[in-house]
Amino acid sequence: MQGARALFLLMAVGAAVLMGTIGAFARMVEVSPEVVTFYRVFIGAVFLVLFILVNGTLRSARLLISKRLLASGVALAGFTVFYIKALQLMPMAQAVMILYFAPILASIIAHFVLAERLSRESLGLVLLGFMGFVFLIDLTALS
């Protein structure tokens, strides 16, 4: 069990590193964000189908695409397009800082809009993340 857990942790780290390469890759290539996004989604889909084939779960896999699944795919593709476009228009550090601010903002909005409860620990972590975001902002550039 420990070996499987370490493997999954290694896979998660690898996925995060590969996702982090999108910024550097988007800066190096001279194509539109839509093209980069298309190929990232297409290659991901190919690997998913290969995984299902190797795993032997193709017959039991539900091939019906629900509205929720389609909406999350569109949201992911839109996120990638906007992120790459932001990388083209601003310094990479600023685009990444805004990217990491999004979950903090989503937690705050979900508390008020979706009535999600924030425990003391999660509220403390949200405030700590917000404080870190504020410390990264160059306030002298605003004046």
Secondary structure, DSSP 8 states (H G I E B T S, - for coil): -HHHHHHHHHHHHHHHHHHHHHHHHHHHS-S-HHHHHHHHHHHHHHHHHHHHHHHT-TTTS-----HHHHHHHHHHHHHHHHHHHHHHHS-HHHHHHHHHHHHHHHHHHHHHHS-----HHHHHHHHHHHHHHHHHS-GGGT-
